[in-house]
Amino acid sequence: MSLTYAIADLHGRDDLAAAAFEAIVAHAGANSATIVALGDYVDRGPHSRQLIERLMRGAPRAGDRLICLKGNHEEMMEQTLAGMHRPDWWIGNGGDATLASYGRHPELGYLPGIVPQEHRDWIAGLPLIHVDVHRIFVHAGVDPDRPLGEQRSDVLLWKRYDHRDERGHGRRHVVHGHTPNETGPLLLAARTALDTLAVATGRLVIAAFDDARAGAPVARLEVRAAPSPDWLNRVQRLPPFRALTEDR
């Protein structure tokens, strides 16, 4: 059996990533595994740098695959560090915690050079979407009325789903994060939404899919770490369709 596991919106919670990898290895057993991380590795939580370094090392077990997708927070970080936006927009949405994880003290100012070029290159090279036979994996969502080859980057990175929207994309099930639901995940016939606000709740749910079967997860794995309840009030709700650059 071949299994695919999806992890959403870690936001600097390297502790939850470590626990998730352990849970996946235990659940997969002798089965081959693909792990799809759905973006938003940086900002808000305390260990963005450590989490990026973990993901850059690849899958936790030899022979498995780790596919890391880009989230809107990686896009914000990438473009702000490149000088395309004023720093306060990214900093105000959790970038301060990311820079702190690289050793920047607030009194020292912005200091974009504190982020290693290797990390910036890794972020810049992240894909926006992963598609297999039965499913589409993406950070935020897809436009169900556009072919996959014509999807807009602002939709893939920024879309907010209405909780009543049960559509996937054609015959494929859509797996995404970004739309927060602290009591989630939300499991629908053609869509699985995995963002449980783990940075605040300390609760991360991993969806496990059988690669030979269409549709919803065959199992859910839950890992927990210390919550940060103040983040439930501090997290800013970003606009659903804010394009940072021209479509690509």
C-alpha positions in Angstrom: 0.0 0.0 0.0 1.1 3.5 -0.8 0.0 6.4 1.5 0.0 10.1 1.3 -0.1 12.3 4.4 -1.0 16.0 4.4 0.2 18.5 7.0 -1.1 22.1 7.1 -0.1 25.5 8.5 2.7 24.7 11.0 3.7 28.4 11.4 7.0 28.0 13.2 5.8 25.0 15.4 8.8 22.8 14.9 7.7 20.8 17.9 4.5 19.8 16.1 6.4 19.0 12.9 8.7 16.6 14.8 5.7 14.9 16.5 3.9 14.7 13.1 6.8 13.0 11.4 7.0 10.5 14.3 3.3 9.8 14.0 3.5 9.3 10.3 6.4 6.9 10.5 4.6 4.8 13.1 1.3 4.8 11.1 2.9 4.0 7.8 4.8 1.0 9.1 6.0 -1.0 6.1 4.0 1.1 3.6 5.7 3.7 1.4 4.7 7.2 2.3 4.6 10.6 0.7 4.3 13.6 3.0 2.8 16.8 1.5 3.4 19.9 3.6 0.8 22.5 2.6 2.7 25.7 3.3 2.9 28.4 5.9 6.0 27.1 7.7 7.1 30.6 8.9 5.7 33.4 11.0 3.8 33.6 14.3 5.4 30.5 16.0 8.8 30.5 17.7 10.9 28.2 15.5 10.5 29.1 11.8 14.2 28.7 11.1 14.4 25.3 12.8 11.3 24.1 10.9 12.7 25.2 7.6 15.9 23.4 8.3 13.9 20.2 9.2 12.0 20.4 6.0 15.1 21.1 3.9 16.5 17.8 5.2 13.7 15.9 3.6 11.5 13.0 4.6 12.1 11.5 8.1 12.5 8.0 6.7 14.7 6.8 3.9 12.7 5.9 0.8 9.8 8.2 1.5 9.0 11.5 -0.2 8.5 15.0 1.3 6.9 17.5 -0.9 6.8 21.1 0.5 4.3 23.5 -1.1 4.5 27.3 -0.8 2.0 29.2 1.4 1.1 32.8 1.4 3.4 33.5 4.4 6.4 32.1 2.4 5.3 34.4 -0.4 5.2 37.4 1.9 8.6 36.6 3.4 10.2 35.9 0.0 8.9 39.1 -1.6 9.6 41.3 1.4 13.2 40.1 1.8 13.6 40.9 -2.0 12.5 44.5 -1.4 9.2 44.2 -3.2 7.0 45.3 -0.2 7.4 47.4 2.9 8.6 45.2 5.8 5.8 46.3 8.2 3.2 44.2 6.3 5.1 41.0 6.7 6.4 41.9 10.2 2.9 42.7 11.4 1.6 39.3 10.2 4.1 37.2 12.1 7.4 38.0 10.4 8.8 39.4 13.6 8.7 35.9 15.1 10.4 34.5 12.0 13.3 37.0 12.1 13.6 36.4 15.9 14.1 32.7 15.1 17.1 33.7 13.0 18.6 35.6 15.9 17.4 39.2 15.2 16.7 41.3 18.2 13.9 43.8 17.7 16.1 46.7 18.8 18.4 46.0 15.8 15.8 46.9 13.2 14.7 44.9 10.2 18.0 43.1 9.1 16.8 41.1 6.1 20.3 39.8 5.6 20.0 37.7 8.7 18.1 35.0 6.7 20.6 32.7 4.9 20.5 32.8 1.1 20.1 29.0 1.1 16.8 29.4 3.0 15.6 32.2 0.7 16.4 30.1 -2.4 14.6 27.1 -0.9 11.5 29.2 -0.3 11.6 30.7 -3.8 11.7 27.3 -5.3 8.7 25.9 -3.6 5.9 24.7 -5.9 2.3 26.0 -5.5 0.4 22.8 -6.1 0.8 19.0 -6.1 -1.5 16.8 -8.1 -1.8 13.0 -8.1 -4.3 10.6 -9.6 -7.1 11.3 -7.1 -6.3 14.5 -5.3 -5.0 18.1 -5.5 -2.9 19.4 -2.7 -2.6 23.2 -2.3 -2.1 25.8 0.4 -5.3 27.8 0.1 -7.6 26.4 -2.6 -8.3 26.1 -6.3 -10.8 27.6 -8.7 -13.1 24.7 -9.5 -14.1 26.4 -12.8 -10.6 26.8 -14.2 -8.4 24.0 -15.7 -5.5 23.1 -13.4 -3.1 24.6 -15.9 -4.8 27.9 -15.7 -5.1 28.4 -12.0 -4.1 31.8 -10.6 -1.4 32.1 -8.0 -3.4 34.4 -5.8 -6.2 31.8 -5.6 -3.7 29.0 -4.8 -2.1 31.0 -2.1 -4.9 33.2 -0.7 -8.3 31.7 -1.3 -10.7 31.5 1.6 -13.4 28.8 1.3 -16.9 29.3 2.5 -17.6 26.4 4.9 -20.6 25.5 2.8 -18.6 25.1 -0.4 -18.2 21.4 -0.8 -16.6 21.4 -4.3 -13.3 19.8 -5.2 -12.0 20.1 -8.7 -13.6 17.9 -11.3 -13.2 14.3 -10.1 -10.3 15.2 -7.8 -10.5 15.8 -4.1 -8.9 19.0 -2.9 -6.7 19.0 0.2 -5.8 22.4 1.7 -5.0 24.5 4.7 -5.2 28.3 5.1 -8.9 28.6 6.1 -8.6 28.4 9.9 -10.9 26.3 12.0 -9.6 25.5 15.5 -12.2 22.7 15.9 -11.3 21.2 12.5 -10.4 19.5 10.3 -13.4 20.0 7.9 -14.0 16.8 6.0 -16.4 17.1 3.0 -17.2 14.8 0.1 -14.8 16.6 -2.3 -12.6 18.8 0.0 -10.6 18.4 3.2 -9.6 21.5 5.1 -6.7 20.9 7.6 -5.9 24.3 9.2 -6.6 23.8 12.9 -4.7 27.0 14.0 -2.0 24.7 15.4 0.3 27.6 16.2 -2.3 28.7 18.8 -4.1 25.5 19.8 -1.1 23.2 19.9 -3.3 20.7 18.0 -2.3 19.4 14.6 -4.3 16.9 12.5 -2.6 15.0 9.7 -4.8 13.5 7.0 -3.8 10.1 5.6 -4.9 9.1 2.1 -4.7 5.7 0.4 -3.1 6.4 -3.0 -5.2 3.7 -4.6 -8.5 5.1 -3.4 -10.3 8.3 -4.4 -11.9 10.7 -1.9 -11.5 11.6 1.7 -8.8 10.5 4.2 -8.7 6.9 5.3 -7.3 8.0 8.7 -6.5 11.1 10.8 -3.5 11.4 13.0 -3.5 14.0 15.8 -0.5 15.3 17.7 -0.5 17.9 20.4 2.0 20.3 22.0 1.7 23.3 24.3 -1.0 25.7 23.1 -0.4 29.5 22.7 -4.0 30.7 23.4 -3.0 34.4 23.1 -2.5 33.8 19.4 -6.3 33.2 18.9 -6.7 36.9 19.5 -3.4 38.1 17.8 -3.6 36.2 14.5 -4.6 38.6 11.8 -7.1 37.4 9.3 -5.6 38.2 5.9 -7.8 39.1 2.9 -8.9 36.1 0.9 -7.6 37.2 -2.6 -4.6 39.5 -2.2 -2.3 39.1 -5.2 1.3 39.9 -4.3 2.6 39.6 -7.9 1.3 39.1 -11.3 0.0 35.5 -12.0 2.8 33.1 -12.8 
